[in-house]
Amino acid sequence: MSKSACRAALMGVSLLALAACATTPTAAPTADAAASQPTTLPDTPPQTPARESTAFTLGTDQPRTPEQLALKLDKADLSIKVIPADKAIDAVAVLDFTATAPVERLVVELDTLLTVSEVSVDGVAVPAGQWTNPEGRMTIPLPRPLAGGGKAQLRIAYAGQPRVAPMAPWDGGFVWATDPDGNPWIATAVQPEGCDIFWPCIDHPLAEPGQVDLHIKVPSDLSAPSNGKFLGKVDHGDGWTTWNWSAANPNTYAIALNIGRYTELNDTYQSRFGNSYPIQYWHLSSDDPVKAQALFDEIRPMLDFYEATVGPYPFGDEKMGVVETPHLGMEHQTINAYGNEYKLDGRGWDWLLHHELSHEWFGNQLTNRNADDMWLHEGLGSYMQPLYDRWLHGDRYMEAALLKQRNGLANKFPVVSGTDKTEDEVYKGDVGPGNDIYSKGSLIAHSLRLLIGDEDFFRSVTRLVYGTADPRPGNFEPRYGTTNEFLAIVNEETGRDLTWFFRGYLYNAALPDLRQTREGGHLSLEWVTGDGGVFPMPVEIEIDGRRQTVPMTGGRGRIAVPAGAHVLIDPENKVLRREVFIETWEARKAAE
């Protein structure tokens, strides 16, 4: 939360962590969108940057230097003036570090499109010839080495025109748009490229700052909702106003600037866990107020669902916020971006609002240790949409959503490789699983739930997200997780070894194939997986309307079937498996 690839979309690959929604039907280059949900962006003209960031800056989740591994970013204080007329920013970042091991240099990332005017360490200026930033990885010598436990404060003043997003959020940066009344409407979306597009940071998911304070100066007729708690605003009396915010433990790419002529809708949510917190929606003042209020009214039941299904909203000491943006959306912690234009799709709720909200749990509270485990964000987050269909309307709607997910699988690369990957290597469907981390991840979660039962499944998910089976406000913090950790939790909760399930589904590109042979009054069944491993997934069989379960010990099973009897395998579609008729349909679609 997400995170999440998008230069990929321009290359005919898959999208990024914006919200590969629960019902994405194809592996086409759409953002987390569902088949029934059009993924057209608001009518803003394409934006092409006059200059381009380096390849290094455009990557994210890359290996950290030894110096970065020896530093903890305690706090980032960011003062950013956004100048709509110039499509530029003028900023000062103050970064507080603690050394976890001896270190002689500070190393951060900052886009070379931005001009650095001043650098200082602990209040002492560092001459321009002593610090370097050749490709966007900035190295600053310390006046004296830090021992473990030592602290240093780095101040960087910088300005310029940051990268313009060619196609946010898939290909990210700044979006400089105007609202229907011609007012500036500005947003950042940098998940594929990382935080260094507009502020100096350690651009890696394991380098989350402990706190980020934001001081966003904008023209006084505009608003600047952002992450965390609102600390008030200061009108400087010269046509400029500074909006102040503070967020704890934010994902690096989740820090977001949102600037526009906004109207705020707000209320207080009373949680089932005893706490209460603000819910806010910042929408364009030009919007139809009835549509804006209707969307805002959806937030409360969505929170009810997530708190009942997963656990307490993770950031209740700050807020649950949403802001309307000129791009489709993104899971910016406590200020999720929304650009679905209030579209209806017959489900009775807004899919984008719901999916981005899922990332507060799967992405922001739980963050994967490496992009190879991104399905923990996108797959589990995408499964929440069919579950919400059932929560509101019953099984028929859930099954319809799951079917749309099923019809969009590529099965060209494993969802999890078992080796560290960059985000591009995961989200680009020509080199990695792409959209399968959304829909296939969701369907894998569904099969797991039906195999082990609701109690074990949801308890396992809760433990993964919070690190405890009994989360309460105040007894958990944001954490990192892996696929192997999830497997270990599932094994503990069920008292079974489900390595075969995780291996068969997640670590193989091909879906498990249930081979069938019917002869001599018997039906013989055999599971065949991509790596030839044993896959003892039990299978329900309906014979002339009567159901029974075939255990499939060792991946094989046999059952008596009278001659002429009608046999239906897996009548409730509990098991994700290869279906030749779907492959034939998809091949014909591709050919046409």
C-alpha positions as CSV (number, residue, x, y, z in Angstrom):
1,M,0.0,0.0,0.0
2,S,0.4,-1.2,-1.5
3,K,3.0,-0.8,-3.8
4,S,2.7,-1.1,-7.0
5,A,4.7,-0.3,-11.8
6,C,3.7,1.5,-14.4
7,R,6.0,2.5,-17.0
8,A,4.8,-1.0,-17.6
9,A,1.4,0.1,-18.7
10,L,3.0,2.0,-21.5
11,M,4.8,-1.2,-22.6
12,G,1.8,-3.5,-22.8
13,V,2.4,-5.0,-19.4
14,S,0.5,-4.9,-16.1
15,L,-0.2,-2.2,-13.7
16,L,0.7,-1.1,-10.4
17,A,-0.5,-0.9,-6.9
18,L,-3.1,1.6,-7.3
19,A,-5.8,-0.8,-7.0
20,A,-5.9,-3.8,-9.1
21,C,-9.4,-4.3,-8.1
22,A,-11.0,-7.5,-7.2
23,T,-12.6,-7.9,-10.5
24,T,-9.9,-7.3,-13.0
25,P,-10.8,-9.5,-16.0
26,T,-7.7,-9.4,-18.1
27,A,-4.0,-8.8,-17.6
28,A,-4.2,-5.8,-19.8
29,P,-2.3,-2.6,-18.8
30,T,-4.9,-1.2,-16.5
31,A,-4.4,-0.2,-13.0
32,D,-5.9,-2.2,-10.2
33,A,-9.1,-2.0,-12.0
34,A,-11.9,-4.4,-12.5
35,A,-13.4,-5.5,-15.7
36,S,-16.7,-4.0,-14.9
37,Q,-15.0,-0.8,-13.9
38,P,-13.8,1.4,-16.7
39,T,-10.3,2.6,-16.0
40,T,-10.4,5.8,-18.0
41,L,-8.6,8.7,-16.4
42,P,-10.2,12.1,-15.9
43,D,-10.2,14.3,-19.0
44,T,-6.8,15.9,-18.6
45,P,-4.4,16.2,-21.5
46,P,-1.3,13.9,-21.6
47,Q,1.7,15.4,-19.9
48,T,5.2,14.8,-21.2
49,P,8.1,15.8,-19.0
50,A,10.5,18.2,-20.6
51,R,13.3,16.4,-18.8
52,E,13.5,12.9,-17.5
53,S,14.7,11.5,-14.3
54,T,17.6,9.0,-14.3
55,A,16.9,5.3,-14.6
56,F,18.1,5.0,-11.0
57,T,15.5,7.5,-9.8
58,L,12.7,5.9,-11.8
59,G,13.4,2.6,-10.0
60,T,12.4,1.9,-6.4
61,D,12.9,-0.8,-3.9
62,Q,16.6,-1.1,-5.0
63,P,19.4,-2.5,-2.7
64,R,20.4,-0.1,0.0
65,T,24.0,1.0,0.5
66,P,26.0,-0.1,3.6
67,E,25.5,3.5,5.0
68,Q,21.8,3.3,4.5
69,L,21.6,-0.1,6.2
70,A,23.4,1.5,9.2
71,L,20.9,4.4,9.5
72,K,17.5,4.7,10.9
73,L,15.4,7.7,9.7
74,D,13.7,8.9,12.8
75,K,12.0,11.9,11.4
76,A,11.6,13.9,8.1
77,D,10.4,17.5,8.4
78,L,9.4,18.7,4.9
79,S,8.6,22.3,4.0
80,I,7.4,22.4,0.4
81,K,6.1,25.4,-1.4
82,V,4.1,24.3,-4.5
83,I,4.0,27.0,-7.2
84,P,1.2,26.1,-9.7
85,A,2.1,28.8,-12.2
86,D,5.6,27.5,-12.6
87,K,4.8,23.8,-12.1
88,A,7.6,23.9,-9.6
89,I,8.4,23.4,-5.9
90,D,10.7,25.2,-3.5
91,A,11.5,23.0,-0.5
92,V,13.6,22.3,2.6
93,A,14.0,18.8,4.1
94,V,15.4,18.2,7.5
95,L,16.1,14.6,8.2
96,D,17.0,13.2,11.6
97,F,19.0,9.9,11.6
98,T,20.2,7.5,14.3
99,A,23.2,5.3,13.4
100,T,22.6,1.6,14.2
101,A,26.3,0.8,13.3
102,P,29.4,3.0,12.7
103,V,28.9,5.2,9.6
104,E,31.0,7.9,8.0
105,R,28.5,9.2,5.3
106,L,24.8,10.0,5.0
107,V,23.3,8.6,1.8
108,V,19.8,9.5,0.6
109,E,18.0,9.5,-2.8
110,L,16.8,12.7,-4.5
111,D,15.9,13.3,-8.2
112,T,18.5,15.2,-10.1
113,L,15.7,17.2,-11.8
114,L,15.7,19.2,-8.6
115,T,18.5,21.6,-7.9
116,V,20.1,21.5,-4.5
117,S,21.1,24.9,-3.2
118,E,22.2,24.1,0.4
119,V,23.3,21.1,2.4
120,S,24.2,21.0,6.0
121,V,24.9,18.5,8.7
122,D,24.1,19.4,12.3
123,G,23.9,23.0,11.3
124,V,27.3,23.1,9.6
125,A,27.2,23.8,5.8
126,V,28.7,21.1,3.5
127,P,30.4,22.8,0.5
128,A,29.0,21.8,-2.9
129,G,32.2,20.1,-3.9
130,Q,32.0,17.7,-1.0
131,W,28.6,16.1,-1.5
132,T,27.6,14.3,-4.7
133,N,24.3,13.3,-6.4
134,P,25.3,11.9,-9.8
135,E,22.4,9.6,-10.6
136,G,20.0,10.6,-7.8
137,R,21.8,8.8,-5.0
138,M,23.1,11.6,-2.8
139,T,26.2,11.1,-0.6
140,I,27.1,13.6,2.1
141,P,30.3,13.2,4.3
142,L,29.8,13.5,8.0
143,P,32.1,16.0,9.8
144,R,33.0,13.1,12.1
145,P,32.1,9.4,12.0
146,L,29.0,8.3,13.9
147,A,29.2,5.4,16.3
148,G,26.2,3.1,16.8
149,G,23.5,5.1,18.6
150,G,24.9,8.4,17.4
151,K,22.6,11.0,15.8
152,A,22.9,13.4,12.9
153,Q,20.6,16.0,11.3
154,L,20.7,16.5,7.6
155,R,19.2,19.7,6.0
156,I,18.8,19.9,2.2
157,A,17.3,23.0,0.4
158,Y,16.2,22.2,-3.1
159,A,13.9,23.5,-5.8
160,G,12.8,23.1,-9.4
161,Q,10.3,21.4,-11.7
162,P,9.8,17.9,-10.5
163,R,9.0,15.0,-12.9
164,V,5.6,15.3,-14.5
165,A,3.7,12.1,-14.5
166,P,3.2,10.9,-18.1
167,M,0.3,8.7,-16.9
168,A,-0.4,8.8,-13.2
169,P,-0.5,6.6,-11.2
170,W,1.0,4.0,-13.5
171,D,3.8,6.2,-14.6
172,G,4.1,8.6,-11.8
173,G,5.3,12.0,-10.6
174,F,3.4,15.3,-10.3
175,V,0.0,15.9,-12.0
176,W,-0.6,19.5,-12.8
177,A,-4.2,19.7,-13.8
178,T,-7.1,22.1,-13.5
179,D,-10.6,21.5,-12.1
180,P,-13.8,22.2,-14.2
181,D,-13.7,25.8,-13.0
182,G,-10.1,26.3,-14.1
183,N,-8.5,26.2,-10.7
184,P,-5.2,24.5,-10.1
185,W,-5.6,20.8,-9.2
186,I,-2.4,19.1,-8.3
187,A,-1.4,15.7,-7.0
188,T,1.6,13.4,-6.6
189,A,1.6,9.7,-7.2
190,V,5.0,8.1,-7.0
191,Q,4.6,4.5,-6.0
192,P,6.4,3.0,-9.1
193,E,9.2,5.6,-8.9
194,G,9.5,6.2,-5.1
195,C,9.7,9.1,-2.7
196,D,12.8,10.6,-4.2
197,I,10.8,12.1,-7.0
198,F,10.1,15.1,-4.7
199,W,11.7,14.7,-1.3
200,P,15.1,13.3,-0.1
201,C,14.6,9.8,1.4
202,I,15.9,6.3,1.6
203,D,13.8,4.9,-1.3
204,H,13.2,1.5,0.1
205,P,10.1,0.0,1.9
206,L,12.2,-1.1,4.9
207,A,13.3,2.5,5.4
208,E,10.1,4.0,6.6
209,P,10.6,7.2,8.6
210,G,9.3,7.1,12.2
211,Q,7.6,10.4,11.6
212,V,7.0,12.8,8.7
213,D,6.0,16.4,9.4
214,L,4.7,18.3,6.3
215,H,4.4,22.0,5.9
216,I,2.8,22.6,2.5
217,K,2.6,26.2,1.3
218,V,0.1,26.9,-1.4
219,P,-1.9,29.8,-2.8
220,S,-4.4,30.8,-0.1
221,D,-7.5,30.1,-2.2
222,L,-6.5,26.4,-2.4
223,S,-6.4,23.6,0.2
224,A,-3.6,21.1,0.8
225,P,-4.9,17.9,2.6
226,S,-2.2,15.4,3.3
227,N,-1.1,12.5,5.5
228,G,-1.7,12.1,9.2
229,K,-3.0,14.6,11.7
230,F,-3.9,18.2,10.8
231,L,-1.9,20.6,12.9
232,G,-3.5,23.8,11.6
233,K,-2.7,26.2,8.8
234,V,-1.0,29.6,8.8
235,D,-2.2,32.4,6.4
236,H,1.0,34.5,5.7
237,G,-1.0,37.4,4.5
238,D,0.8,37.5,1.2
239,G,-1.5,35.2,-0.8
240,W,0.1,32.1,0.5
241,T,-1.0,29.7,3.3
242,T,0.9,26.8,4.9
243,W,-0.9,23.6,5.8
244,N,0.7,21.5,8.5
245,W,0.4,17.8,9.0
246,S,2.2,15.0,10.9
247,A,2.1,11.3,10.2
248,A,3.7,8.4,12.1
249,N,5.4,5.5,10.3
250,P,4.3,6.2,6.8
251,N,5.3,4.2,3.8
252,T,7.8,6.2,1.9
253,Y,5.8,6.4,-1.3
254,A,2.6,7.2,0.6
255,I,3.6,10.8,1.4
256,A,1.4,12.7,-0.9
257,L,0.7,16.3,-1.9
258,N,-2.9,17.1,-2.9
259,I,-3.8,20.7,-3.8
260,G,-7.0,22.1,-5.1
261,R,-10.2,24.0,-4.5
262,Y,-11.6,21.5,-2.1
263,T,-14.7,21.2,0.1
264,E,-14.3,18.9,3.2
265,L,-16.9,16.5,4.4
266,N,-16.1,15.1,7.9
267,D,-17.6,13.0,10.6
268,T,-16.4,10.9,13.5
269,Y,-16.3,7.1,13.3
270,Q,-17.1,5.1,16.5
271,S,-15.1,1.9,16.3
272,R,-16.2,-1.5,17.6
273,F,-12.9,-1.5,19.4
274,G,-13.8,1.4,21.6
275,N,-11.9,4.2,20.0
276,S,-13.2,6.9,17.6
277,Y,-11.4,8.8,14.9
278,P,-12.1,11.4,12.2
279,I,-13.2,10.4,8.7
280,Q,-12.7,13.0,6.0
281,Y,-13.4,13.4,2.3
282,W,-11.9,16.3,0.4
283,H,-13.7,16.7,-2.9
284,L,-13.6,19.4,-5.6
285,S,-15.9,22.3,-4.7
286,S,-17.3,22.0,-8.3
287,D,-18.6,18.4,-7.7
288,D,-22.3,17.5,-7.4
289,P,-22.7,17.7,-3.7
290,V,-25.2,14.8,-3.7
291,K,-22.7,12.5,-5.4
292,A,-19.9,13.6,-3.1
293,Q,-22.1,13.0,0.0
294,A,-23.1,9.6,-1.3
295,L,-19.5,8.5,-1.6
296,F,-18.7,9.9,1.8
297,D,-21.6,7.9,3.2
298,E,-20.0,4.7,1.9
299,I,-17.0,5.1,4.1
300,R,-18.7,4.1,7.4
301,P,-20.0,0.7,6.2
302,M,-16.6,0.0,4.6
303,L,-14.9,0.6,7.9
304,D,-17.5,-1.6,9.6
305,F,-16.6,-4.4,7.2
306,Y,-12.8,-4.1,7.5
307,E,-12.8,-3.8,11.3
308,A,-15.1,-6.9,11.6
309,T,-13.2,-8.9,9.0
310,V,-9.5,-8.0,9.7
311,G,-9.2,-5.8,12.8
312,P,-9.1,-2.2,14.0
313,Y,-8.3,0.6,11.5
314,P,-4.6,1.0,11.9
315,F,-4.3,4.8,12.0
316,G,-7.1,5.7,14.3
317,D,-4.9,8.2,16.2
318,E,-4.7,10.2,13.0
319,K,-7.6,10.0,10.6
320,M,-9.2,8.0,7.8
321,G,-9.0,10.4,4.9
322,V,-9.8,10.4,1.2
323,V,-9.0,13.2,-1.3
324,E,-10.3,13.5,-4.9
325,T,-7.4,13.5,-7.4
326,P,-6.9,14.1,-11.1
327,H,-5.5,10.6,-11.4
328,L,-7.3,7.3,-10.7
329,G,-6.1,6.5,-7.2
330,M,-3.5,5.3,-4.8
331,E,-3.2,4.1,-1.2
332,H,-1.6,7.1,0.3
333,Q,-1.6,6.4,4.1
334,T,-4.5,8.2,5.8
335,I,-5.2,10.3,2.7
336,N,-6.1,7.8,-0.1
337,A,-6.4,9.2,-3.6
338,Y,-9.7,8.8,-5.3
339,G,-10.4,9.6,-9.0
340,N,-13.2,7.3,-10.0
341,E,-15.6,10.2,-10.7
342,Y,-18.4,8.6,-8.8
343,K,-19.0,6.0,-11.4
344,L,-21.7,3.3,-10.6
345,D,-21.2,-0.3,-11.7
346,G,-24.3,-2.1,-10.2
347,R,-22.5,-3.4,-7.1
348,G,-23.9,-0.7,-4.8
349,W,-20.5,0.6,-3.7
350,D,-17.4,2.2,-5.2
351,W,-14.8,-0.4,-6.0
352,L,-11.9,2.0,-6.0
353,L,-12.7,3.6,-2.7
354,H,-12.9,0.1,-1.2
355,H,-9.7,-1.2,-2.7
356,E,-7.6,1.7,-1.7
357,L,-9.0,1.5,1.8
358,S,-7.9,-2.1,1.9
359,H,-4.3,-1.0,1.6
360,E,-4.5,0.7,5.0
361,W,-4.3,-2.8,6.3
362,F,-2.6,-4.6,3.4
363,G,0.3,-2.3,2.5
364,N,0.4,0.5,5.1
365,Q,-0.1,-1.5,8.4
366,L,1.4,-4.7,6.9
367,T,4.2,-3.9,4.5
368,N,5.9,-6.6,2.5
369,R,9.6,-7.0,3.2
370,N,10.3,-7.2,-0.6
371,A,8.3,-6.7,-3.7
372,D,8.4,-10.4,-4.3
373,D,5.7,-10.7,-1.6
374,M,3.5,-7.9,-3.1
375,W,0.6,-10.3,-3.4
376,L,0.2,-9.9,0.4
377,H,-0.8,-6.3,-0.4
378,E,-2.6,-6.7,-3.7
379,G,-4.0,-10.2,-3.5
380,L,-5.3,-10.0,0.1
381,G,-6.5,-6.5,-0.6
382,S,-8.3,-7.6,-3.8
383,Y,-10.0,-10.5,-2.0
384,M,-11.7,-7.9,0.3
385,Q,-13.9,-6.7,-2.6
386,P,-15.7,-10.1,-3.2
387,L,-16.0,-10.5,0.5
388,Y,-17.6,-7.1,0.7
389,D,-20.0,-8.1,-2.0
390,R,-21.1,-10.9,0.2
391,W,-21.2,-8.7,3.3
392,L,-23.6,-6.4,1.5
393,H,-25.6,-8.5,-0.9
394,G,-24.9,-12.2,-0.4
395,D,-23.2,-15.1,-2.2
396,R,-24.4,-14.4,-5.7
397,Y,-22.5,-11.1,-5.8
398,M,-19.4,-12.5,-4.3
399,E,-19.3,-15.4,-6.8
400,A,-19.9,-13.0,-9.7
401,A,-16.9,-10.9,-8.6
402,L,-14.7,-14.0,-8.2
403,L,-15.6,-15.2,-11.7
404,K,-14.5,-11.9,-13.2
405,Q,-11.2,-12.4,-11.4
406,R,-10.9,-15.9,-12.6
407,N,-11.3,-14.9,-16.2
408,G,-8.4,-12.5,-16.1
409,L,-5.4,-14.7,-15.1
410,A,-2.3,-14.8,-17.1
411,N,-0.4,-17.7,-15.3
412,K,2.9,-16.8,-17.1
413,F,5.0,-16.2,-14.0
414,P,4.7,-17.4,-10.4
415,V,3.0,-15.0,-8.0
416,V,6.0,-15.4,-5.7
417,S,9.5,-16.3,-7.0
418,G,11.3,-16.9,-3.7
419,T,14.0,-14.3,-4.6
420,D,14.1,-10.6,-4.0
421,K,12.6,-8.5,-6.8
422,T,12.1,-4.9,-7.6
423,E,8.6,-3.5,-8.1
424,D,9.1,-3.4,-11.9
425,E,10.0,-7.0,-11.9
426,V,6.8,-7.9,-10.1
427,Y,4.3,-5.5,-11.7
428,K,5.4,-5.7,-15.3
429,G,3.5,-8.6,-16.8
430,D,6.2,-9.3,-19.4
431,V,8.8,-10.2,-16.8
432,G,6.7,-11.0,-13.7
433,P,3.3,-11.9,-12.4
434,G,1.8,-8.5,-13.2
435,N,-2.0,-8.4,-12.5
436,D,-1.9,-12.0,-11.2
437,I,-0.7,-10.6,-7.9
438,Y,-4.2,-9.1,-7.6
439,S,-6.8,-11.5,-9.0
440,K,-4.8,-14.8,-8.7
441,G,-3.7,-13.7,-5.2
442,S,-7.4,-13.1,-4.3
443,L,-8.5,-16.5,-5.7
444,I,-5.7,-18.3,-3.9
445,A,-6.8,-16.6,-0.7
446,H,-10.4,-17.8,-1.4
447,S,-9.3,-21.4,-1.9
448,L,-7.3,-21.2,1.3
449,R,-10.2,-20.0,3.3
450,L,-12.5,-22.7,2.0
451,L,-9.9,-25.3,2.7
452,I,-9.1,-24.3,6.3
453,G,-12.3,-22.7,7.3
454,D,-13.2,-19.1,8.2
455,E,-11.9,-19.1,11.8
456,D,-8.4,-20.3,11.0
457,F,-8.2,-18.2,7.8
458,F,-9.3,-14.8,9.3
459,R,-7.3,-15.4,12.5
460,S,-4.2,-16.0,10.3
461,V,-4.8,-12.9,8.3
462,T,-5.2,-10.8,11.5
463,R,-2.0,-12.2,12.9
464,L,-0.2,-11.4,9.7
465,V,-1.4,-7.8,9.6
466,Y,-1.0,-6.9,13.3
467,G,1.5,-9.4,14.6
468,T,-1.1,-10.5,17.2
469,A,-4.3,-12.4,17.1
470,D,-6.0,-9.9,19.4
471,P,-5.2,-6.4,18.0
472,R,-6.5,-3.5,20.0
473,P,-5.9,0.2,19.5
474,G,-2.5,0.9,21.1
475,N,-1.2,-2.6,21.2
476,F,0.3,-2.9,17.7
477,E,2.5,-0.9,15.3
478,P,3.0,-1.0,11.5
479,R,5.0,-4.1,10.6
480,Y,6.7,-6.0,7.8
481,G,5.7,-9.5,6.6
482,T,6.6,-12.2,4.1
483,T,4.9,-15.1,2.4
484,N,6.9,-17.5,4.5
485,E,5.7,-15.9,7.6
486,F,2.1,-16.2,6.4
487,L,2.6,-19.9,5.8
488,A,4.0,-20.4,9.3
489,I,1.0,-18.6,10.8
490,V,-1.4,-20.7,8.8
491,N,0.4,-23.9,9.8
492,E,0.2,-22.8,13.5
493,E,-3.5,-21.9,13.3
494,T,-4.5,-25.1,11.5
495,G,-2.1,-27.6,13.1
496,R,-1.3,-28.7,9.5
497,D,1.6,-28.3,7.1
498,L,0.2,-26.4,4.2
499,T,3.5,-25.9,2.4
500,W,2.1,-27.9,-0.5
501,F,-0.7,-25.4,-0.9
502,F,1.6,-22.4,-0.9
503,R,4.1,-24.1,-3.2
504,G,1.5,-25.3,-5.6
505,Y,-0.3,-22.0,-6.0
506,L,2.2,-19.3,-5.3
507,Y,5.5,-20.6,-6.5
508,N,4.3,-22.1,-9.8
509,A,3.1,-20.1,-12.8
510,A,0.7,-22.8,-14.0
511,L,-2.5,-23.5,-12.1
512,P,-2.8,-27.0,-10.6
513,D,-4.4,-29.3,-13.2
514,L,-6.9,-31.9,-12.1
515,R,-6.6,-34.8,-14.5
516,Q,-9.6,-37.1,-14.8
517,T,-10.1,-40.6,-16.1
518,R,-13.5,-42.4,-16.0
519,E,-13.6,-46.1,-16.8
520,G,-14.8,-49.4,-15.3
521,G,-17.3,-47.8,-13.0
522,H,-14.7,-45.5,-11.4
523,L,-13.5,-41.9,-11.7
524,S,-9.8,-41.5,-11.1
525,L,-8.4,-38.1,-10.3
526,E,-4.8,-36.8,-10.2
527,W,-3.4,-33.4,-9.4
528,V,-0.5,-32.2,-11.6
529,T,1.3,-29.1,-10.6
530,G,3.9,-27.0,-12.5
531,D,6.8,-28.4,-10.5
532,G,5.4,-31.9,-10.2
533,G,5.0,-31.6,-6.5
534,V,2.4,-33.5,-4.5
535,F,-0.8,-31.5,-4.2
536,P,-3.3,-33.3,-1.9
537,M,-6.1,-30.8,-2.3
538,P,-9.4,-32.6,-1.5
539,V,-12.1,-32.3,-4.2
540,E,-15.9,-32.3,-3.8
541,I,-17.7,-34.5,-6.4
542,E,-21.4,-34.4,-7.2
543,I,-22.7,-37.7,-8.6
544,D,-26.4,-37.4,-9.8
545,G,-27.0,-34.7,-7.3
546,R,-25.3,-36.4,-4.3
547,R,-22.0,-34.9,-3.0
548,Q,-19.0,-36.4,-1.4
549,T,-15.4,-35.4,-0.9
550,V,-12.5,-37.3,-2.4
551,P,-9.5,-36.9,0.0
552,M,-6.8,-37.0,-2.8
553,T,-4.1,-38.5,-0.5
554,G,-0.8,-38.1,-2.3
555,G,-2.5,-36.0,-5.0
556,R,-4.6,-38.9,-6.2
557,G,-8.1,-40.2,-5.6
558,R,-10.6,-42.7,-6.9
559,I,-14.4,-42.9,-6.5
560,A,-17.1,-45.2,-7.8
561,V,-19.3,-43.8,-10.5
562,P,-22.3,-45.7,-11.9
563,A,-22.4,-45.9,-15.7
564,G,-24.4,-43.0,-17.1
565,A,-24.3,-41.0,-14.0
566,H,-23.8,-37.2,-14.2
567,V,-20.6,-36.1,-12.6
568,L,-19.9,-32.5,-11.5
569,I,-16.5,-31.8,-10.1
570,D,-16.1,-29.1,-7.5
571,P,-19.8,-27.9,-7.7
572,E,-19.2,-24.8,-5.6
573,N,-16.0,-23.8,-7.3
574,K,-14.0,-24.0,-4.1
575,V,-10.7,-24.9,-5.7
576,L,-8.7,-22.7,-8.1
577,R,-7.5,-24.9,-10.9
578,R,-6.7,-25.1,-14.6
579,E,-9.8,-24.9,-16.8
580,V,-9.1,-25.7,-20.5
581,F,-12.3,-24.0,-21.7
582,I,-11.1,-20.7,-20.2
583,E,-7.7,-21.1,-21.8
584,T,-9.5,-21.7,-25.2
585,W,-11.7,-18.6,-24.7
586,E,-8.7,-16.4,-23.8
587,A,-6.6,-17.7,-26.7
588,R,-9.4,-16.9,-29.1
589,K,-9.9,-13.4,-27.7
590,A,-6.1,-12.8,-28.0
591,A,-6.2,-14.0,-31.7
592,E,-9.1,-11.7,-32.5
